[in-house]
Amino acid sequence: MDVLFWIATNIFGTPAILLGIIVLLGLMLQKKSVSQLVSGTFKAVIGFLIIGAGADVIVKALLVFEPMWKEVFGLTAESLGSFMGQEAFSAKYGSAVTLAMLIGFLINVALARFTRFKYIYLTGHMMFWTSTIFAGIVVHAAGDVSIWKLVLMISVVLGFYWTFQPAIVQPFLRKITGNDNIALGHTSASVALLAALSGKIVGNKNNDSEKIKVPKGFEFLRDSNVITALSMGVLFLIGALILSAKGTPAAAELIAKSGDQNFIIYSIIQSFTFAGGIAIVLMGVRMFIGELVPAFNGIATKLVPGAKPALDAPIVYPYAPNAVVLGFIGAFAGAILWLLVLGNTVSYIFVPTMIVLFFHGATAGVFGNSTGGVRGAVFGGFITSTIVAWGQFLMVKFFIASTVPDTAMWAADSDMFIIGPILHFLAKLIF
């Protein structure tokens, strides 16, 4: 058991190591030279870590953006009542979560080996959070269920989810990438699928976001780095101006974080920082995919014939960088709408999690653009905010209220909000 937990924590819990091992194994199965083994493995790990570094830069900018807009709308944390909380839940059920994650992955590999669904899920951090949220739902529904019953149920659900989730969105991803080399392994799959389907209805695929025609004097708008910085700069600037005018203690506390620098200048710099984070992620994706795909062919040929790696959401960003921004803008606009609607209808204070809104809205934007162009990308983002807003309300209030609603507010993603109610029903039925 100690060995299994060590593997779950240090291998599956460290995606860079897991993916480095997979690349190394793939190259070894192809009998590559020592030089190629070292080069391919190291570049894959470095590329993946570059993606993480870029994501950290994005998150840090969003950690300024999110409280800014919370204060603009006067949002405070929702009162969650009596609940276990992430720390206590991890102390009691953490071993079950890690073991379920490991067994679920083995089920995923077995299904990929013996069925026609040849997808191996490799997004480690999503594997952990999905396992945690699903375990919280089962415990809330079934009470103090035994560890082994919990592990068994969650393992099976995870194994099937990690196998079939990439398969469902693959037809649209194939259209985006132009090949069948990689798959999407991310909890934004539901909104990506909805965005692609709705894009056919509300959009025009000929009006591709990457082919936007602009006057000659505005050709700088064709550069994805520039359009990202400009779009986020406008949102940061508006938030900073409103915050500076409010004069509340909370606003003053946020403004004080800029130190000696003027808060408006500080906010604009954050928008450029955000754009820089996107550029870093795109560079890391290109480097990482360039090593992973050829190496994975070794595994696909020798161990799991025809297998495809299902990877994190940023793998789709380089194919439509403008759609990434449009998707986030649609998600942000939708979040503002739904926080007003929820607050005035069911008295729930929806706290938009900008990290989720960005990564999921951006993914939905790329998928929506593939079938509906600019309108499809924006509407894909709006779908994301709709799922996240109402999903958060239902999950926090009804499906996970006694266990980890605090985690559901900031770590639960689109797929979890859709699968959660189904899992809750099954747990009640079985246990």
C-alpha positions as CSV (number, residue, x, y, z in Angstrom):
1,M,0.0,0.0,0.0
2,D,2.8,2.4,0.8
3,V,4.4,1.7,-2.6
4,L,1.1,2.4,-4.3
5,F,0.6,5.7,-2.5
6,W,4.2,6.7,-3.2
7,I,3.6,6.1,-6.9
8,A,0.3,7.9,-6.9
9,T,1.8,10.9,-5.2
10,N,5.2,11.2,-6.8
11,I,4.5,9.9,-10.3
12,F,0.8,10.6,-11.1
13,G,0.8,13.6,-8.8
14,T,3.8,15.1,-10.7
15,P,2.7,15.4,-14.3
16,A,6.1,16.4,-15.6
17,I,7.7,13.2,-14.2
18,L,4.8,11.0,-15.5
19,L,5.0,12.5,-19.0
20,G,8.8,12.3,-19.0
21,I,8.6,8.6,-18.2
22,I,6.1,8.1,-21.0
23,V,8.3,9.9,-23.5
24,L,11.3,7.9,-22.4
25,L,9.4,4.6,-22.6
26,G,8.1,5.5,-26.1
27,L,11.6,6.3,-27.3
28,M,13.0,3.1,-25.8
29,L,10.4,1.0,-27.5
30,Q,11.5,2.6,-30.8
31,K,15.1,1.7,-29.9
32,K,16.4,5.2,-30.1
33,S,20.0,6.1,-29.3
34,V,21.1,7.3,-25.9
35,S,21.5,10.8,-27.3
36,Q,17.9,10.8,-28.6
37,L,16.6,9.3,-25.3
38,V,18.1,12.1,-23.3
39,S,17.3,14.9,-25.7
40,G,13.7,13.8,-26.3
41,T,12.9,13.1,-22.6
42,F,14.5,16.3,-21.3
43,K,12.9,18.6,-23.9
44,A,9.5,17.1,-23.3
45,V,9.8,17.7,-19.5
46,I,11.2,21.2,-20.0
47,G,8.4,22.0,-22.5
48,F,5.8,20.8,-20.1
49,L,7.3,22.8,-17.3
50,I,7.3,25.8,-19.6
51,I,3.6,25.4,-20.0
52,G,3.2,25.3,-16.2
53,A,5.4,28.4,-15.8
54,G,3.2,30.2,-18.3
55,A,0.1,29.0,-16.6
56,D,1.5,30.4,-13.3
57,V,2.1,33.8,-14.8
58,I,-1.5,33.8,-16.1
59,V,-2.8,32.7,-12.7
60,K,-0.9,35.5,-10.9
61,A,-2.3,38.1,-13.2
62,L,-5.8,36.7,-12.6
63,L,-5.3,36.8,-8.9
64,V,-5.2,40.6,-9.3
65,F,-8.0,40.6,-11.8
66,E,-10.4,38.4,-9.8
67,P,-10.5,40.4,-6.5
68,M,-10.6,43.6,-8.5
69,W,-13.9,42.7,-10.1
70,K,-15.2,41.1,-7.0
71,E,-14.9,44.4,-5.3
72,V,-16.3,46.2,-8.3
73,F,-19.5,44.2,-7.9
74,G,-19.3,44.0,-4.1
75,L,-19.0,40.2,-4.0
76,T,-18.2,38.4,-0.8
77,A,-17.6,34.7,-0.2
78,E,-20.8,32.6,-0.1
79,S,-21.8,31.4,3.4
80,L,-21.4,27.6,3.1
81,G,-22.8,26.6,6.4
82,S,-21.4,23.4,8.2
83,F,-19.1,21.4,6.0
84,M,-16.0,19.2,6.3
85,G,-13.7,21.3,4.2
86,Q,-10.7,20.3,2.0
87,E,-8.2,19.9,4.8
88,A,-10.3,17.6,6.9
89,F,-11.5,15.7,3.8
90,S,-8.0,15.1,2.6
91,A,-6.9,13.9,6.0
92,K,-9.7,11.3,6.1
93,Y,-10.2,10.4,2.4
94,G,-6.9,11.5,0.8
95,S,-5.5,7.9,0.6
96,A,-8.7,6.7,-1.1
97,V,-8.5,9.6,-3.6
98,T,-4.9,8.8,-4.6
99,L,-5.6,5.0,-4.8
100,A,-8.7,5.6,-6.9
101,M,-6.7,7.8,-9.2
102,L,-4.1,5.1,-9.7
103,I,-6.6,2.3,-10.3
104,G,-8.7,4.6,-12.5
105,F,-5.7,5.2,-14.7
106,L,-5.0,1.5,-15.0
107,I,-8.6,1.0,-16.0
108,N,-8.2,3.7,-18.6
109,V,-5.1,2.0,-20.1
110,A,-6.8,-1.4,-20.1
111,L,-9.9,0.1,-21.9
112,A,-7.5,1.8,-24.4
113,R,-5.8,-1.5,-25.0
114,F,-8.8,-3.8,-25.5
115,T,-11.5,-1.4,-26.9
116,R,-11.6,0.9,-29.9
117,F,-11.4,3.9,-27.7
118,K,-7.6,4.4,-27.9
119,Y,-7.2,7.4,-25.5
120,I,-4.8,7.6,-22.6
121,Y,-5.5,10.5,-20.2
122,L,-2.4,12.3,-19.1
123,T,-3.5,15.5,-17.5
124,G,-2.3,14.8,-14.0
125,H,-3.6,17.8,-12.0
126,M,-7.0,17.4,-13.5
127,M,-6.9,13.7,-12.6
128,F,-6.4,14.7,-8.9
129,W,-9.1,17.4,-8.7
130,T,-11.6,15.2,-10.5
131,S,-10.9,12.3,-8.1
132,T,-11.3,14.7,-5.1
133,I,-14.6,16.3,-6.3
134,F,-16.1,12.9,-7.3
135,A,-15.1,11.4,-3.9
136,G,-16.7,14.4,-2.1
137,I,-19.9,13.9,-4.0
138,V,-20.1,10.2,-3.1
139,V,-19.4,10.8,0.5
140,H,-22.0,13.6,0.7
141,A,-24.6,11.3,-1.0
142,A,-23.9,8.1,0.8
143,G,-22.6,9.2,4.2
144,D,-19.6,7.6,5.8
145,V,-19.0,5.0,3.1
146,S,-16.2,2.6,3.6
147,I,-12.8,3.4,2.0
148,W,-12.8,0.4,-0.3
149,K,-16.3,0.9,-1.5
150,L,-15.4,4.6,-2.2
151,V,-12.2,3.5,-4.0
152,L,-14.0,0.9,-6.1
153,M,-16.8,3.3,-7.3
154,I,-14.6,6.3,-8.0
155,S,-12.0,4.1,-9.8
156,V,-14.5,2.8,-12.2
157,V,-16.1,6.2,-12.8
158,L,-12.7,7.8,-13.4
159,G,-11.5,5.0,-15.7
160,F,-14.5,5.3,-17.9
161,Y,-14.5,9.1,-17.8
162,W,-10.8,9.4,-18.7
163,T,-11.3,7.0,-21.6
164,F,-14.6,8.3,-23.2
165,Q,-14.2,12.0,-22.5
166,P,-11.4,12.4,-25.1
167,A,-13.3,10.2,-27.6
168,I,-16.4,12.4,-27.5
169,V,-14.7,15.6,-28.5
170,Q,-12.1,14.1,-30.8
171,P,-14.1,14.6,-34.1
172,F,-14.0,18.4,-33.4
173,L,-10.4,18.4,-32.2
174,R,-9.4,16.5,-35.3
175,K,-10.9,19.4,-37.4
176,I,-9.0,21.9,-35.3
177,T,-5.6,20.3,-35.4
178,G,-5.9,18.8,-38.9
179,N,-4.6,15.4,-37.7
180,D,-5.4,12.6,-35.2
181,N,-2.1,12.6,-33.2
182,I,-3.4,14.1,-29.9
183,A,-6.6,14.3,-27.9
184,L,-8.1,16.7,-25.3
185,G,-7.9,15.3,-21.8
186,H,-9.4,18.1,-19.7
187,T,-12.5,18.9,-17.7
188,S,-13.5,21.6,-20.2
189,A,-14.6,18.9,-22.7
190,S,-18.3,19.4,-22.0
191,V,-18.2,23.1,-22.8
192,A,-15.9,22.5,-25.8
193,L,-18.4,20.0,-27.2
194,L,-21.4,22.4,-26.6
195,A,-19.4,25.3,-28.1
196,A,-18.7,23.3,-31.2
197,L,-22.3,22.1,-31.6
198,S,-23.8,25.6,-30.9
199,G,-21.3,27.3,-33.2
200,K,-22.9,25.5,-36.1
201,I,-26.2,27.2,-35.2
202,V,-25.2,30.7,-34.0
203,G,-22.1,31.4,-36.0
204,N,-20.5,31.4,-39.4
205,K,-17.4,29.1,-39.8
206,N,-16.2,31.2,-42.8
207,N,-15.7,34.2,-40.4
208,D,-12.7,32.5,-38.7
209,S,-11.3,34.4,-35.8
210,E,-7.8,33.9,-37.2
211,K,-8.7,35.5,-40.5
212,I,-10.3,38.7,-39.2
213,K,-9.9,41.4,-41.8
214,V,-8.7,44.7,-40.4
215,P,-7.8,48.0,-42.0
216,K,-4.1,48.4,-42.9
217,G,-3.5,50.9,-40.0
218,F,-4.8,48.2,-37.5
219,E,-2.8,45.3,-38.8
220,F,-1.2,45.0,-35.3
221,L,-4.6,43.4,-34.3
222,R,-3.7,40.3,-36.3
223,D,-0.9,39.6,-33.7
224,S,-2.4,37.3,-31.0
225,N,0.0,38.7,-28.4
226,V,-1.1,42.2,-29.1
227,I,-4.8,41.5,-29.1
228,T,-4.5,39.5,-25.9
229,A,-2.7,42.4,-24.1
230,L,-5.1,45.0,-25.6
231,S,-8.3,43.1,-24.6
232,M,-7.1,42.3,-21.1
233,G,-5.7,45.8,-20.8
234,V,-9.2,47.3,-21.4
235,L,-10.7,45.0,-18.7
236,F,-8.0,45.7,-16.2
237,L,-8.2,49.5,-16.8
238,I,-11.9,49.6,-16.4
239,G,-11.7,47.6,-13.2
240,A,-8.9,49.8,-11.9
241,L,-10.7,53.0,-12.6
242,I,-13.9,51.9,-10.9
243,L,-12.0,50.6,-7.9
244,S,-10.0,53.8,-7.6
245,A,-13.3,55.8,-7.5
246,K,-15.1,53.5,-5.0
247,G,-13.0,54.5,-2.0
248,T,-14.1,51.5,0.2
249,P,-11.7,49.9,2.7
250,A,-11.5,46.8,0.6
251,A,-10.7,48.8,-2.5
252,A,-8.0,50.7,-0.6
253,E,-6.5,47.4,0.5
254,L,-6.4,46.1,-3.0
255,I,-4.9,49.4,-4.3
256,A,-2.2,49.2,-1.6
257,K,-0.9,46.0,-3.1
258,S,0.6,48.0,-5.9
259,G,3.0,49.6,-3.5
260,D,4.6,52.8,-4.7
261,Q,3.4,52.2,-8.2
262,N,0.2,53.9,-9.4
263,F,-2.6,51.4,-9.2
264,I,-3.8,52.0,-12.8
265,I,-0.3,51.6,-14.2
266,Y,0.1,48.5,-12.0
267,S,-3.1,47.1,-13.4
268,I,-2.1,47.7,-17.0
269,I,1.2,46.0,-16.4
270,Q,-0.8,43.0,-15.2
271,S,-2.6,42.8,-18.5
272,F,0.8,42.7,-20.3
273,T,1.9,40.0,-17.8
274,F,-1.2,38.0,-18.6
275,A,-0.4,38.2,-22.4
276,G,3.2,37.2,-21.6
277,G,1.9,34.1,-19.8
278,I,-0.1,33.1,-22.8
279,A,3.0,33.5,-25.1
280,I,5.0,31.3,-22.7
281,V,2.2,28.6,-22.7
282,L,2.1,28.6,-26.5
283,M,5.9,28.2,-26.7
284,G,5.9,25.3,-24.2
285,V,3.0,23.6,-26.0
286,R,4.9,23.6,-29.3
287,M,8.1,22.2,-27.6
288,F,6.3,19.6,-25.5
289,I,4.0,18.3,-28.3
290,G,7.0,18.2,-30.7
291,E,8.7,15.6,-28.5
292,L,5.6,13.8,-27.0
293,V,3.8,12.8,-30.3
294,P,6.8,11.0,-32.0
295,A,7.7,9.3,-28.7
296,F,4.1,8.2,-28.0
297,N,4.1,6.4,-31.3
298,G,6.3,3.8,-29.7
299,I,3.7,3.1,-27.0
300,A,0.9,3.2,-29.6
301,T,2.8,0.6,-31.7
302,K,4.1,-1.7,-29.0
303,L,1.9,-1.6,-25.9
304,V,-1.5,0.0,-26.8
305,P,-1.8,-0.1,-30.6
306,G,-3.3,3.1,-32.0
307,A,-3.2,4.9,-28.6
308,K,-3.4,8.7,-28.5
309,P,-2.3,10.9,-25.6
310,A,-5.2,13.0,-24.1
311,L,-3.6,16.2,-22.9
312,D,-4.3,19.5,-21.1
313,A,-6.4,22.3,-22.6
314,P,-3.6,24.6,-23.7
315,I,-2.7,22.1,-26.5
316,V,-5.5,23.7,-28.6
317,Y,-4.5,27.3,-28.0
318,P,-1.9,27.6,-30.8
319,Y,-4.4,26.7,-33.4
320,A,-6.6,29.7,-32.8
321,P,-5.0,32.3,-30.5
322,N,-7.6,35.0,-31.2
323,A,-10.4,32.6,-30.4
324,V,-8.7,32.0,-27.0
325,V,-9.2,35.7,-26.2
326,L,-12.8,35.8,-27.6
327,G,-13.7,32.7,-25.6
328,F,-12.5,34.3,-22.4
329,I,-14.3,37.6,-23.1
330,G,-17.5,35.7,-23.7
331,A,-17.0,33.8,-20.5
332,F,-16.3,37.0,-18.5
333,A,-19.4,38.8,-19.9
334,G,-21.5,35.8,-19.1
335,A,-20.1,35.6,-15.6
336,I,-21.2,39.2,-14.9
337,L,-24.7,38.4,-16.2
338,W,-25.1,35.3,-14.1
339,L,-23.8,36.7,-10.9
340,L,-26.5,39.4,-11.2
341,V,-29.2,36.8,-12.1
342,L,-28.3,34.3,-9.4
343,G,-28.0,37.0,-6.8
344,N,-31.5,38.4,-7.6
345,T,-33.3,35.0,-8.2
346,V,-32.0,32.3,-5.9
347,S,-30.0,34.6,-3.6
348,Y,-26.7,32.8,-4.3
349,I,-23.5,34.8,-4.5
350,F,-21.8,33.4,-7.5
351,V,-18.1,34.1,-7.2
352,P,-16.6,33.8,-10.7
353,T,-13.3,31.8,-10.7
354,M,-11.3,33.6,-13.3
355,I,-8.8,30.7,-13.6
356,V,-11.6,28.3,-14.6
357,L,-13.4,30.9,-16.8
358,F,-10.2,31.6,-18.7
359,F,-8.9,28.0,-19.3
360,H,-12.4,26.6,-20.0
361,G,-13.7,29.7,-21.9
362,A,-10.5,29.8,-24.0
363,T,-10.9,26.1,-24.9
364,A,-14.6,26.5,-25.7
365,G,-13.6,29.6,-27.8
366,V,-11.3,27.5,-30.0
367,F,-13.9,24.8,-30.5
368,G,-16.7,27.3,-31.1
369,N,-14.5,29.1,-33.7
370,S,-13.9,25.8,-35.5
371,T,-17.6,25.6,-36.4
372,G,-19.0,29.1,-36.0
373,G,-16.1,31.6,-36.4
374,V,-16.0,34.7,-34.2
375,R,-19.6,34.3,-33.0
376,G,-19.1,30.7,-32.2
377,A,-16.0,31.5,-30.1
378,V,-17.7,34.2,-28.1
379,F,-20.8,32.1,-27.6
380,G,-18.6,29.2,-26.5
381,G,-17.2,31.4,-23.7
382,F,-20.8,32.3,-22.7
383,I,-21.8,28.7,-22.5
384,T,-18.8,28.1,-20.2
385,S,-19.8,30.8,-17.8
386,T,-23.4,29.5,-17.8
387,I,-22.3,25.9,-16.9
388,V,-19.8,27.2,-14.3
389,A,-22.3,29.6,-12.6
390,W,-25.3,27.3,-12.4
391,G,-23.1,24.3,-11.8
392,Q,-21.4,26.0,-8.8
393,F,-24.8,26.9,-7.3
394,L,-26.2,23.4,-7.6
395,M,-23.0,21.7,-6.5
396,V,-22.4,23.9,-3.5
397,K,-26.0,23.8,-2.3
398,F,-27.1,20.3,-3.1
399,F,-24.5,17.8,-4.2
400,I,-21.4,18.4,-2.1
401,A,-22.6,20.7,0.7
402,S,-21.4,18.6,3.6
403,T,-17.9,17.7,2.3
404,V,-15.9,20.1,0.1
405,P,-18.1,22.9,-1.2
406,D,-15.1,25.3,-0.6
407,T,-13.1,23.2,-3.2
408,A,-16.1,23.1,-5.6
409,M,-16.1,26.9,-5.7
410,W,-12.5,27.2,-6.9
411,A,-11.4,23.8,-8.2
412,A,-14.5,22.2,-9.7
413,D,-14.7,22.5,-13.5
414,S,-17.3,22.3,-16.2
415,D,-17.4,18.4,-16.6
416,M,-17.6,18.0,-12.9
417,F,-20.7,20.2,-12.7
418,I,-22.4,18.1,-15.4
419,I,-21.3,14.6,-14.1
420,G,-21.7,15.5,-10.5
421,P,-25.5,15.2,-10.3
422,I,-25.4,11.9,-12.1
423,L,-22.7,10.6,-9.8
424,H,-24.8,11.8,-6.8
425,F,-27.8,9.8,-8.0
426,L,-25.7,6.7,-8.6
427,A,-24.1,6.9,-5.1
428,K,-27.5,7.1,-3.4
429,L,-28.8,4.3,-5.6
430,I,-25.8,1.9,-4.9
431,F,-25.1,2.7,-1.3
